[in-house]
Amino acid sequence: MSDQPPLPAEPPRLADVLDRQRDEERERALRALLMRPLLAEGHPQLALVRRHAPYLRDWFARETGWALRIERGCARLYKRPAAVDDATRGLPGFDRDRYVLLCLACAVLERADMQITLRALGERLLEAIADPDLAARGFAFTFEPVRERRALVQICRYLLEQSVLSRVAGDEEAYVNRSGDVLYDVNRRVLAALPASSRGASWIAAISERAEQAAPFDARLAALIDEYVPDSSEGRRTAARHRIARRLLDDPVLYHDALSEEERQYLATQRGPMSARLAQGAGLDVELRGEGIALVDPDSALSDEQLPSVGTEGHATLLVAQYLADAARAAAPAAPPLHSLPELAAFVREAADRYGRHWRKAAREPGAETELAAQAVHRLARLALVHRVGDAVQVRPALFRYALRDAEPASQQALL
């Protein structure tokens, strides 16, 4: 054998290093826009988005049909969902009244000065709420009860997260307790970029009035994100590809039985290449299964709902998932059974007797099992692990990812 030392490894070429750095920056910028489509000044990834703007615009336009607009004060990816019938989507803790209040607050801020106090915002909202059309639909706020002032604070904190508002002085809790006020700066550039619809809601309402008949709510909601599709085979094929890509990037999992016939035909030949392109661009892993496709983030950074998670709710959710998976396995090969909320609440009550020493005290109180079961179902539905059938719940295939399998004895060879 030769005593000569091994030759040193050839250092990477500068061009390769720069290409790798460029690709990593593009991936980080793309992921930032997927997670937060509205980036304002101060966001750590906004500089990367600006640096790679041409690439990002082309990638989103080609793969999803989403438009990316970059202005002086912000970058806005106009993400539009593939469907509007998913009731699990939405801002946490927001109900219909809070969404209406958010829209009214944005309308008030659009006409306000560059600074506004929380108290003044509330007073101007009262003027807007006095609209007879709102009253006729049962919408009423006086901001006298504490819960209504907290609802307004919730709206403002969301606008603070989006950089529409910037806190200058004061504290929101002081407003809730009527012991103080808050002063905000209003960023109109970011405010103008907040809506992501393809047309304004007032334009849809005007069309409905001219037709002398009110369009159903679902139709008006769909009209907000309606887009032009060329009447050709290529145009319809591109639209189907965009809808699939949007669901792959936005939804936890894409089930084949949720697709239209046109979309299933497209995936029949393009499933692998399409999912690979999306995964490469966003730094995701592809999982292809008989029931559907999932793009999984190995860092778990692109999901606003985590499972498993810590805390009482997280533990209860995993236990409910195990219970549902066991019931589905026992019923196989028949369809998974339906489960009512009282049934799941009874299971959580039994689980509290076994594991309650690890749970917070309030969750062990009689009656708390109903809320815990409802929270578990809501979380599992947001992750597309179950779906609701009326007032009941049914397992979806991806749930088995979070369920324990029965232990199997290892063979002697496997131990060697």
C-alpha positions as CSV (number, residue, x, y, z in Angstrom):
1,M,0.0,0.0,0.0
2,S,1.2,3.5,-0.7
3,D,2.2,5.8,2.1
4,Q,1.2,8.9,0.2
5,P,-1.5,11.0,2.0
6,P,-4.8,11.2,0.3
7,L,-5.3,14.1,-2.0
8,P,-7.4,17.0,-0.6
9,A,-11.0,17.2,-1.8
10,E,-11.5,19.6,-4.6
11,P,-13.1,22.8,-3.2
12,P,-16.5,23.6,-4.7
13,R,-16.5,26.1,-7.5
14,L,-17.6,29.6,-6.7
15,A,-20.3,29.4,-9.4
16,D,-21.8,26.3,-7.7
17,V,-21.7,28.0,-4.3
18,L,-23.5,31.1,-5.6
19,D,-26.1,29.0,-7.4
20,R,-26.8,27.1,-4.2
21,Q,-27.1,30.3,-2.2
22,R,-29.5,31.7,-4.8
23,D,-31.7,28.7,-4.8
24,E,-31.8,28.7,-1.0
25,E,-32.8,32.4,-0.9
26,R,-35.5,31.8,-3.5
27,E,-36.9,28.9,-1.4
28,R,-36.9,31.0,1.7
29,A,-38.7,33.9,0.0
30,L,-41.2,31.6,-1.6
31,R,-42.0,29.9,1.7
32,A,-42.3,33.3,3.5
33,L,-45.0,34.3,1.0
34,L,-46.8,31.0,1.3
35,M,-47.0,31.4,5.1
36,R,-47.7,35.1,5.1
37,P,-48.9,36.4,1.8
38,L,-48.8,40.1,2.9
39,L,-45.2,41.1,3.9
40,A,-44.8,44.7,5.1
41,E,-41.6,46.7,5.9
42,G,-39.7,45.1,8.8
43,H,-40.4,41.5,7.8
44,P,-37.0,39.7,7.7
45,Q,-37.8,38.0,4.3
46,L,-39.1,41.1,2.4
47,A,-35.6,41.9,1.2
48,L,-35.2,38.4,-0.3
49,V,-38.7,38.7,-2.0
50,R,-37.6,42.0,-3.6
51,R,-34.3,40.5,-4.7
52,H,-35.9,37.5,-6.4
53,A,-39.1,39.2,-7.5
54,P,-38.9,38.2,-11.2
55,Y,-38.4,34.5,-10.4
56,L,-41.1,34.5,-7.7
57,R,-43.6,36.2,-10.0
58,D,-43.0,33.7,-12.8
59,W,-43.1,30.7,-10.4
60,F,-46.4,31.7,-8.8
61,A,-48.0,32.7,-12.1
62,R,-47.0,29.5,-13.8
63,E,-47.6,27.0,-11.0
64,T,-50.7,28.5,-9.2
65,G,-52.0,31.4,-11.2
66,W,-51.5,33.7,-8.2
67,A,-50.3,37.2,-8.8
68,L,-47.4,38.7,-6.8
69,R,-47.3,42.5,-6.5
70,I,-44.4,44.3,-4.9
71,E,-44.7,47.9,-3.9
72,R,-42.6,50.4,-1.9
73,G,-44.0,49.4,1.5
74,C,-45.0,45.8,1.1
75,A,-45.2,42.6,-1.0
76,R,-48.6,41.0,-1.6
77,L,-49.1,37.5,-2.9
78,Y,-52.8,37.3,-4.0
79,K,-53.5,33.8,-2.9
80,R,-57.0,32.7,-3.8
81,P,-58.3,29.4,-2.6
82,A,-59.3,26.6,-5.0
83,A,-62.7,26.3,-3.2
84,V,-64.7,28.4,-0.8
85,D,-66.7,25.6,0.9
86,D,-64.1,24.7,3.6
87,A,-65.7,25.8,6.9
88,T,-62.5,25.0,8.8
89,R,-60.6,27.9,7.3
90,G,-60.5,31.3,8.7
91,L,-58.9,33.5,11.4
92,P,-58.8,31.8,14.8
93,G,-61.6,33.0,17.0
94,F,-63.4,34.9,14.3
95,D,-67.1,34.5,13.8
96,R,-69.4,36.2,11.3
97,D,-69.8,39.3,13.5
98,R,-66.0,39.7,13.8
99,Y,-65.5,39.5,10.1
100,V,-68.2,42.1,9.5
101,L,-66.5,44.3,12.2
102,L,-63.1,43.8,10.5
103,C,-64.5,44.9,7.1
104,L,-66.1,48.0,8.7
105,A,-62.9,48.8,10.6
106,C,-60.9,48.7,7.3
107,A,-63.5,51.0,5.7
108,V,-63.1,53.5,8.5
109,L,-59.3,53.3,8.5
110,E,-59.3,53.9,4.7
111,R,-61.0,57.3,5.3
112,A,-59.2,58.1,8.5
113,D,-56.1,60.4,9.1
114,M,-52.6,58.9,9.3
115,Q,-53.1,58.4,13.0
116,I,-56.2,57.3,15.0
117,T,-57.0,56.2,18.5
118,L,-58.8,53.1,19.4
119,R,-61.5,55.0,21.1
120,A,-62.0,57.2,17.9
121,L,-62.0,54.0,15.8
122,G,-64.8,52.6,18.0
123,E,-66.8,55.9,17.7
124,R,-66.6,55.9,13.9
125,L,-67.5,52.2,13.8
126,L,-70.7,53.0,15.7
127,E,-71.7,55.4,12.9
128,A,-71.1,52.7,10.3
129,I,-72.9,50.1,12.4
130,A,-76.0,52.3,12.4
131,D,-76.6,51.4,8.7
132,P,-80.2,50.1,8.5
133,D,-79.1,47.2,6.2
134,L,-76.8,45.9,9.0
135,A,-79.5,46.3,11.6
136,A,-81.9,44.4,9.4
137,R,-79.5,41.5,9.3
138,G,-79.1,41.4,13.1
139,F,-75.7,43.0,13.3
140,A,-75.4,45.2,16.4
141,F,-72.4,46.5,18.4
142,T,-72.4,49.2,21.1
143,F,-69.0,48.5,22.6
144,E,-70.5,48.9,26.1
145,P,-70.1,45.2,27.2
146,V,-66.6,44.1,27.8
147,R,-66.9,41.3,25.3
148,E,-67.7,43.7,22.5
149,R,-64.7,45.9,23.3
150,R,-62.6,42.8,23.4
151,A,-63.9,41.9,19.9
152,L,-62.7,45.3,18.7
153,V,-59.3,44.8,20.3
154,Q,-59.1,41.4,18.5
155,I,-59.7,43.2,15.2
156,C,-57.0,45.7,16.0
157,R,-54.5,43.1,17.0
158,Y,-55.0,41.3,13.7
159,L,-54.4,44.5,11.9
160,L,-51.3,45.0,14.0
161,E,-50.0,41.6,12.9
162,Q,-50.6,42.5,9.3
163,S,-48.8,45.9,9.8
164,V,-51.9,47.8,8.8
165,L,-51.7,49.5,12.2
166,S,-48.6,50.3,14.2
167,R,-48.9,51.0,17.9
168,V,-47.5,54.4,18.9
169,A,-48.6,54.6,22.6
170,G,-51.0,53.0,25.0
171,D,-52.3,49.5,25.6
172,E,-55.4,47.7,24.3
173,E,-56.3,46.2,27.7
174,A,-56.6,49.8,29.1
175,Y,-59.2,50.5,26.5
176,V,-61.1,47.3,27.4
177,N,-61.1,48.3,31.1
178,R,-62.0,51.9,30.2
179,S,-58.8,53.1,31.9
180,G,-56.9,54.4,28.8
181,D,-56.6,54.5,25.1
182,V,-54.3,53.5,22.3
183,L,-52.8,55.6,19.5
184,Y,-52.1,53.9,16.1
185,D,-50.3,54.9,12.9
186,V,-52.3,53.8,9.8
187,N,-50.3,52.3,6.9
188,R,-52.6,52.8,4.0
189,R,-50.4,51.0,1.5
190,V,-50.7,47.8,3.4
191,L,-54.4,48.4,4.1
192,A,-55.0,48.7,0.4
193,A,-53.3,45.4,-0.3
194,L,-55.2,43.5,2.4
195,P,-58.2,42.3,0.3
196,A,-57.2,39.4,-2.0
197,S,-60.5,39.1,-4.0
198,S,-60.5,39.3,-7.8
199,R,-63.3,41.9,-7.6
200,G,-64.8,44.1,-4.9
201,A,-67.7,43.0,-2.8
202,S,-69.6,46.2,-3.6
203,W,-69.3,45.4,-7.4
204,I,-70.9,42.0,-6.8
205,A,-73.7,43.6,-4.8
206,A,-74.3,46.2,-7.5
207,I,-74.7,43.4,-10.1
208,S,-77.1,41.6,-7.9
209,E,-79.2,44.8,-7.4
210,R,-79.3,45.4,-11.2
211,A,-80.6,41.9,-11.7
212,E,-83.3,42.7,-9.1
213,Q,-82.6,39.6,-7.2
214,A,-80.1,38.8,-4.4
215,A,-77.6,36.2,-5.3
216,P,-77.2,33.3,-2.8
217,F,-74.4,33.7,-0.4
218,D,-72.4,30.9,-1.8
219,A,-72.6,32.4,-5.3
220,R,-71.5,35.8,-4.1
221,L,-68.6,34.2,-2.2
222,A,-67.5,32.3,-5.3
223,A,-67.8,35.5,-7.4
224,L,-65.2,37.2,-5.1
225,I,-62.5,34.8,-6.4
226,D,-63.8,34.1,-9.8
227,E,-61.2,34.3,-12.5
228,Y,-61.3,34.3,-16.3
229,V,-60.7,30.9,-17.9
230,P,-60.2,30.8,-21.7
231,D,-62.8,28.7,-23.4
232,S,-60.3,26.1,-24.8
233,S,-59.0,22.8,-23.9
234,E,-55.6,24.3,-22.9
235,G,-57.3,27.0,-20.9
236,R,-59.4,24.5,-18.9
237,R,-56.4,22.3,-18.5
238,T,-54.3,25.1,-17.1
239,A,-57.2,26.1,-14.7
240,A,-57.4,22.6,-13.4
241,R,-53.6,22.5,-12.9
242,H,-53.8,25.8,-10.9
243,R,-56.6,24.5,-8.7
244,I,-54.7,21.3,-7.9
245,A,-51.5,23.3,-7.1
246,R,-53.4,25.7,-4.9
247,R,-54.8,22.8,-2.9
248,L,-51.5,21.1,-2.6
249,L,-49.8,24.2,-1.3
250,D,-52.7,25.4,0.9
251,D,-54.3,22.2,2.2
252,P,-52.8,19.6,4.5
253,V,-53.7,16.8,2.1
254,L,-55.4,16.5,-1.3
255,Y,-57.8,13.5,-1.6
256,H,-58.6,12.2,-5.0
257,D,-62.2,11.9,-4.2
258,A,-62.4,15.6,-3.6
259,L,-61.4,16.4,-7.2
260,S,-63.5,16.9,-10.3
261,E,-63.3,14.5,-13.2
262,E,-61.2,17.0,-15.1
263,E,-58.7,17.4,-12.3
264,R,-58.4,13.6,-11.8
265,Q,-57.7,13.2,-15.5
266,Y,-54.9,15.7,-15.3
267,L,-53.4,14.0,-12.3
268,A,-53.5,10.6,-14.0
269,T,-50.5,11.6,-16.1
270,Q,-49.0,14.6,-14.2
271,R,-49.2,13.6,-10.6
272,G,-45.5,12.9,-10.2
273,P,-44.0,15.8,-12.2
274,M,-46.4,18.4,-10.8
275,S,-45.9,17.5,-7.2
276,A,-42.1,17.3,-7.7
277,R,-42.0,20.8,-9.1
278,L,-44.0,22.3,-6.3
279,A,-42.0,20.4,-3.6
280,Q,-38.7,21.5,-5.1
281,G,-39.7,25.2,-5.3
282,A,-41.1,25.3,-1.7
283,G,-38.7,22.9,0.0
284,L,-41.3,20.2,0.7
285,D,-41.4,16.4,0.7
286,V,-43.9,14.6,-1.6
287,E,-46.1,11.8,-0.3
288,L,-48.0,10.0,-3.0
289,R,-50.7,7.6,-1.8
290,G,-53.6,5.7,-3.3
291,E,-56.0,8.1,-1.6
292,G,-54.3,11.3,-2.5
293,I,-51.2,13.5,-2.3
294,A,-49.6,15.5,0.5
295,L,-46.7,18.0,0.4
296,V,-45.2,17.7,3.8
297,D,-42.9,20.4,5.3
298,P,-40.1,18.6,7.2
299,D,-39.6,21.7,9.3
300,S,-43.4,22.1,10.2
301,A,-43.0,25.8,9.6
302,L,-45.7,26.2,6.8
303,S,-48.6,25.0,8.9
304,D,-50.7,27.1,11.3
305,E,-52.1,23.9,12.9
306,Q,-49.7,21.5,14.5
307,L,-50.2,17.9,15.5
308,P,-49.0,16.5,17.7
309,S,-48.7,19.4,20.0
310,V,-48.2,20.0,23.7
311,G,-50.8,20.8,26.3
312,T,-54.1,19.4,27.3
313,E,-55.9,20.1,24.0
314,G,-53.0,18.5,22.1
315,H,-53.1,15.3,24.2
316,A,-56.9,15.0,24.0
317,T,-56.7,15.5,20.2
318,L,-54.2,12.6,19.8
319,L,-56.3,10.4,22.0
320,V,-59.4,11.1,19.9
321,A,-57.4,10.4,16.8
322,Q,-56.4,7.0,18.2
323,Y,-60.0,6.2,19.2
324,L,-61.3,7.1,15.7
325,A,-58.5,5.1,14.0
326,D,-59.1,2.0,16.1
327,A,-62.9,2.2,15.3
328,A,-62.1,2.5,11.5
329,R,-59.7,-0.4,11.6
330,A,-62.3,-2.6,13.4
331,A,-64.9,-1.7,10.8
332,A,-62.6,-2.5,7.8
333,P,-63.1,-3.3,5.0
334,A,-66.4,-1.5,5.4
335,A,-66.5,2.3,5.3
336,P,-65.4,4.1,8.5
337,P,-68.3,4.5,11.0
338,L,-69.8,7.8,11.9
339,H,-69.1,9.2,15.4
340,S,-71.3,11.7,17.2
341,L,-69.9,14.5,19.4
342,P,-71.6,13.0,22.5
343,E,-69.8,9.7,21.8
344,L,-66.5,11.5,21.5
345,A,-67.2,13.5,24.6
346,A,-67.9,10.3,26.6
347,F,-64.5,8.9,25.4
348,V,-62.7,12.1,26.5
349,R,-64.4,11.8,29.9
350,E,-63.0,8.3,30.2
351,A,-59.6,9.6,29.1
352,A,-59.7,12.3,31.7
353,D,-60.1,9.6,34.4
354,R,-57.0,7.9,33.1
355,Y,-54.7,10.8,32.1
356,G,-56.3,13.7,34.0
357,R,-53.4,14.1,36.4
358,H,-51.4,15.4,33.5
359,W,-54.1,17.8,32.3
360,R,-54.9,21.3,33.6
361,K,-57.4,21.4,36.4
362,A,-60.3,23.1,34.4
363,A,-60.2,20.2,31.8
364,R,-60.9,17.7,34.5
365,E,-64.1,19.4,35.7
366,P,-67.4,17.7,34.8
367,G,-68.7,19.0,31.5
368,A,-65.3,20.0,30.2
369,E,-65.1,16.9,28.0
370,T,-67.7,18.3,25.6
371,E,-65.5,21.4,24.8
372,L,-62.3,19.2,24.6
373,A,-64.0,16.8,22.2
374,A,-65.3,19.7,20.0
375,Q,-61.8,21.3,19.9
376,A,-60.3,18.0,19.0
377,V,-62.7,17.5,16.1
378,H,-62.1,21.0,14.9
379,R,-58.4,20.5,14.9
380,L,-58.6,17.2,13.1
381,A,-61.0,18.7,10.5
382,R,-58.6,21.6,9.9
383,L,-55.9,19.1,9.2
384,A,-58.2,17.1,6.8
385,L,-57.9,14.1,9.0
386,V,-61.7,13.8,9.6
387,H,-64.6,15.4,7.9
388,R,-68.1,16.2,9.1
389,V,-71.2,14.4,7.9
390,G,-74.0,16.5,9.3
391,D,-73.6,16.4,13.1
392,A,-71.3,13.4,12.9
393,V,-67.6,12.8,12.2
394,Q,-65.9,10.3,9.9
395,V,-62.3,9.3,9.5
396,R,-60.2,10.3,6.5
397,P,-57.3,8.1,5.4
398,A,-54.5,10.5,6.5
399,L,-55.6,10.1,10.2
400,F,-53.8,6.8,10.4
401,R,-50.5,8.7,10.3
402,Y,-51.2,9.8,13.9
403,A,-52.5,6.6,15.2
404,L,-50.5,3.8,16.9
405,R,-50.3,0.5,15.2
406,D,-50.7,-2.7,17.1
407,A,-47.4,-4.1,18.2
408,E,-46.0,-6.9,16.1
409,P,-43.4,-9.4,17.4
410,A,-40.1,-9.1,15.5
411,S,-38.8,-12.2,13.8
412,Q,-35.6,-13.8,14.8
413,Q,-33.9,-12.6,11.6
414,A,-35.1,-9.1,12.2
415,L,-33.2,-9.0,15.5
416,L,-29.9,-10.1,13.9
